[in-house]
């Protein structure tokens, strides 16, 4: 299976760290978080990786090169304009040949065997989620049995306590959905809209619960990530 990693963003909430490096290169106990992801993908046999870059792309490309130093093949695709996550995913379409692929945001930290568990699902796609105490702060999954039927952003009346996090198995037909969605008020195209379009059309997404997954977007989350990485042996 191939993998796509979204690493175009700046990470403004992590300034001043991200004044001199892209958020993908922010260190977790001395190692760039993107390097941790690549090492984890290798454990499940993924060695064909496409990385979407933009902000300070040269620092990412200089560190990882063609991937041979890490025993993987890496290609880079530049998102020319920051027009949302669906636009970023669409940039990779020419290079993704598999019917399903891993899609991971570069600021995701999680237990390595999560990837193995995702691969066991036979559905078209898989969400990764975590149970949270305050669903009103997250994008929440509405589920029926083991299927995801809707994604609800920061609901006032949450349908569950399962918050979606940024690690997926994605069907290749997500590219067609990304082309069909409408932009938001600021002209950005969002992956969640494209996924919902697929679900509404009958594409089956299941979910896998992680007890540990963390999105690293703030200094507080970065501090938490340092402790979590040590706990998980990353």
Backbone torsions as a table, in degrees:
resi	resn	phi	psi	omega
1	UNK	NA	142.9	176.9
2	UNK	-87.8	168.7	177.1
3	UNK	-136.5	144.2	171.4
4	UNK	-118.0	130.6	177.2
5	UNK	-118.7	127.1	178.8
6	UNK	-89.4	114.2	-174.9
7	UNK	-138.4	33.4	-176.1
8	UNK	-87.1	-21.6	-168.9
9	UNK	-76.2	163.2	-179.3
10	UNK	-88.3	-40.7	-175.6
11	UNK	80.0	59.6	-173.4
12	UNK	-61.6	-30.1	-178.2
13	UNK	-73.7	-9.6	177.2
14	UNK	-100.6	11.4	173.1
15	UNK	-63.7	146.8	8.5
16	UNK	-85.9	-0.8	179.4
17	UNK	-55.0	-42.7	-175.1
18	UNK	-86.2	9.1	169.5
19	UNK	-74.0	-22.8	-175.6
20	UNK	-121.2	0.2	178.5
21	UNK	-156.1	152.8	173.6
22	UNK	-72.2	156.6	-175.8
23	UNK	-61.6	-26.5	178.1
24	UNK	-62.8	-22.3	-177.0
25	UNK	-100.9	3.0	175.5
26	UNK	-62.1	135.8	-172.0
27	UNK	-82.7	136.4	169.6
28	UNK	-111.8	104.6	-176.7
29	UNK	51.9	44.9	174.1
30	UNK	89.0	-1.5	-178.1
31	UNK	-123.4	133.4	177.2
32	UNK	-57.1	136.5	-176.9
33	UNK	-61.3	-30.4	176.9
34	UNK	-65.6	-34.4	177.7
35	UNK	-66.3	-37.0	176.1
36	UNK	-60.9	-44.5	-180.0
37	UNK	-61.3	-44.0	-179.0
38	UNK	-63.5	-41.5	177.6
39	UNK	-63.7	-37.9	178.1
40	UNK	-66.7	-41.7	178.5
41	UNK	-61.3	-36.8	178.9
42	UNK	-60.9	-32.7	-177.0
43	UNK	-65.5	-21.7	178.0
44	UNK	-108.6	19.3	173.2
45	UNK	81.2	13.5	178.1
46	UNK	-87.8	116.2	-180.0
47	UNK	-129.5	11.4	175.9
48	UNK	-119.3	105.7	-169.3
49	UNK	-127.0	129.4	174.1
50	UNK	-109.3	126.3	-178.2
51	UNK	-113.2	125.5	176.6
52	UNK	-88.0	124.4	-175.1
53	UNK	-125.7	162.9	173.8
54	UNK	-162.2	-78.5	-175.7
55	UNK	-66.3	124.6	-179.0
56	UNK	47.0	44.9	-176.5
57	UNK	-58.7	-30.6	-177.5
58	UNK	-60.3	-32.6	-178.5
59	UNK	-70.1	-36.0	176.6
60	UNK	-69.3	-47.9	-177.1
61	UNK	-64.4	-39.3	179.6
62	UNK	-63.1	-39.2	-176.5
63	UNK	-74.1	-42.7	-171.6
64	UNK	-99.1	-23.3	-179.9
65	UNK	54.3	-140.1	180.0
66	UNK	-84.6	4.2	177.9
67	UNK	91.1	-9.5	-174.4
68	UNK	-61.8	-31.4	178.0
69	UNK	-64.7	-21.9	-179.7
70	UNK	-108.7	10.2	-180.0
71	UNK	60.4	37.1	173.4
72	UNK	-137.3	168.3	174.0
73	UNK	-105.9	121.8	-179.1
74	UNK	-118.5	132.7	169.4
75	UNK	-121.2	155.5	-177.7
76	UNK	-119.7	137.7	175.8
77	UNK	-126.3	127.4	-179.2
78	UNK	-92.0	128.8	168.7
79	UNK	-82.6	105.9	-171.0
80	UNK	-63.4	-41.4	177.3
81	UNK	-124.4	143.9	-178.7
82	UNK	-81.9	85.6	-174.2
83	UNK	-113.4	29.7	174.3
84	UNK	101.8	167.0	-174.1
85	UNK	-69.5	-34.4	177.8
86	UNK	-65.8	-39.1	176.4
87	UNK	-63.7	-39.9	178.2
88	UNK	-62.2	-45.2	179.2
89	UNK	-62.1	-41.9	-177.2
90	UNK	-61.7	-28.7	178.4
91	UNK	-60.5	-23.7	-173.8
92	UNK	-93.4	-3.0	-173.1
93	UNK	-52.4	-43.1	-177.6
94	UNK	-63.1	-16.6	-172.4
95	UNK	-106.9	-11.4	-178.9
96	UNK	-96.5	113.6	-176.2
97	UNK	-106.2	-21.7	-177.3
98	UNK	-73.5	154.4	178.5
99	UNK	-66.8	-29.2	176.2
100	UNK	-136.1	152.8	-179.2
101	UNK	-151.3	156.1	172.1
102	UNK	-73.7	135.6	171.3
103	UNK	-124.3	120.4	-173.5
104	UNK	-135.5	132.7	172.6
105	UNK	-80.1	141.7	-170.3
106	UNK	-66.2	-17.4	-177.9
107	UNK	-98.9	30.0	179.1
108	UNK	-100.4	131.7	175.0
109	UNK	-123.6	131.2	-173.0
110	UNK	-159.7	167.4	176.7
111	UNK	-69.5	138.8	-173.6
112	UNK	-61.2	-37.7	-176.7
113	UNK	-71.6	-3.0	171.9
114	UNK	-58.8	-39.9	-179.0
115	UNK	-63.2	-39.5	177.0
116	UNK	-62.0	-41.1	-178.9
117	UNK	-67.5	-37.8	177.6
118	UNK	-62.2	-38.3	-177.4
119	UNK	-67.6	-18.7	-179.2
120	UNK	-76.9	-16.7	179.2
121	UNK	-73.3	141.2	-179.6
122	UNK	-102.0	1.9	-177.5
123	UNK	-74.9	174.1	179.8
124	UNK	-63.7	-40.6	-178.7
125	UNK	-148.7	166.0	-178.0
126	UNK	-139.5	131.9	168.4
127	UNK	-88.2	148.9	163.3
128	UNK	-103.1	135.2	-178.3
129	UNK	-141.5	167.4	177.6
130	UNK	-139.4	143.1	176.2
131	UNK	-73.8	129.7	-178.0
132	UNK	-124.1	153.7	-178.2
133	UNK	-77.3	-33.6	-176.8
134	UNK	-120.1	86.6	-176.9
135	UNK	-63.3	-20.2	-177.3
136	UNK	-67.0	-10.1	-179.2
137	UNK	-98.0	0.8	-170.4
138	UNK	-133.9	169.4	165.5
139	UNK	-82.5	122.4	-169.2
140	UNK	-112.4	142.5	179.5
141	UNK	-89.3	131.5	167.8
142	UNK	-95.4	124.8	-172.9
143	UNK	-122.1	155.3	169.9
144	UNK	-133.5	108.3	-173.4
145	UNK	64.4	-125.2	179.6
146	UNK	-99.3	12.1	-177.4
147	UNK	-107.6	146.4	172.5
148	UNK	-92.1	126.8	-179.0
149	UNK	-109.9	-17.9	-179.9
150	UNK	-163.2	151.2	174.9
151	UNK	-114.8	123.6	-175.1
152	UNK	-118.8	121.3	-176.2
153	UNK	-83.8	118.4	175.6
154	UNK	44.1	62.4	-173.6
155	UNK	-73.5	143.4	173.8
156	UNK	-71.8	-34.5	177.4
157	UNK	-123.0	84.8	-171.3
158	UNK	-65.1	137.1	177.8
159	UNK	-78.1	-13.9	176.6
160	UNK	-163.2	-179.1	174.3
161	UNK	-108.7	20.1	-178.6
162	UNK	-95.5	107.0	-179.9
163	UNK	-91.4	134.6	178.7
164	UNK	-75.9	136.6	175.1
165	UNK	-121.5	175.8	-159.1
166	UNK	-94.0	43.4	173.9
167	UNK	-132.2	124.6	-174.9
168	UNK	-136.2	155.5	152.1
169	UNK	-101.9	127.7	-171.6
170	UNK	-121.1	135.6	174.0
171	UNK	-75.0	150.3	-177.3
172	UNK	-62.5	-24.0	-179.3
173	UNK	-70.1	-0.4	173.4
174	UNK	-61.7	-27.8	-178.8
175	UNK	-63.6	-43.1	177.6
176	UNK	-63.1	-39.0	178.3
177	UNK	-65.5	-37.4	179.2
178	UNK	-62.9	-30.2	178.8
179	UNK	-76.8	-20.5	-173.6
180	UNK	-92.3	-22.6	-174.1
181	UNK	-73.9	159.6	179.2
182	UNK	-95.7	150.9	178.8
183	UNK	-72.8	157.1	173.9
184	UNK	-78.4	-174.6	-176.7
185	UNK	-57.9	-28.9	-179.0
186	UNK	-99.3	14.4	177.3
187	UNK	79.6	17.0	-178.6
188	UNK	-100.9	148.0	-178.8
189	UNK	-110.6	125.9	-170.5
190	UNK	-109.6	136.2	-178.3
191	UNK	-59.4	-37.3	-178.6
192	UNK	-60.0	-35.0	177.3
193	UNK	-66.1	-40.1	179.8
194	UNK	-67.2	-41.1	178.3
195	UNK	-63.1	-43.5	-180.0
196	UNK	-62.5	-36.4	176.8
197	UNK	-61.1	-41.6	177.3
198	UNK	-64.9	-45.6	-179.6
199	UNK	-59.7	-45.2	179.8
200	UNK	-62.4	-26.2	179.2
201	UNK	-90.5	4.2	174.6
202	UNK	105.4	-1.3	175.9
203	UNK	-68.5	132.2	-174.6
204	UNK	-94.5	118.3	172.4
205	UNK	-111.8	129.9	171.2
206	UNK	-102.7	-173.5	-179.4
207	UNK	-141.0	152.3	177.2
208	UNK	-128.4	127.9	-177.6
209	UNK	-90.4	131.0	172.5
210	UNK	-112.5	138.6	175.7
211	UNK	-86.1	-10.8	-169.0
212	UNK	-119.6	-19.4	-167.8
213	UNK	-56.2	141.0	-175.9
214	UNK	-141.8	133.3	169.7
215	UNK	-94.0	130.4	-172.5
216	UNK	-103.1	92.4	-177.3
217	UNK	-118.8	-12.6	-177.3
218	UNK	-132.1	168.7	177.8
219	UNK	-65.2	-33.9	177.7
220	UNK	-65.6	-43.1	178.3
221	UNK	-67.9	-33.4	176.9
222	UNK	-63.9	-41.8	177.1
223	UNK	-63.2	-40.7	177.8
224	UNK	-64.2	-37.3	-179.0
225	UNK	-65.2	-35.6	178.2
226	UNK	-60.4	-44.4	179.7
227	UNK	-68.1	-42.5	-178.9
228	UNK	-64.2	-40.9	-179.6
229	UNK	-61.5	-40.9	177.0
230	UNK	-64.1	-41.4	-179.8
231	UNK	-62.3	-38.3	-176.1
232	UNK	-89.3	-4.9	179.3
233	UNK	72.6	33.7	-178.5
234	UNK	-93.5	NA	NA
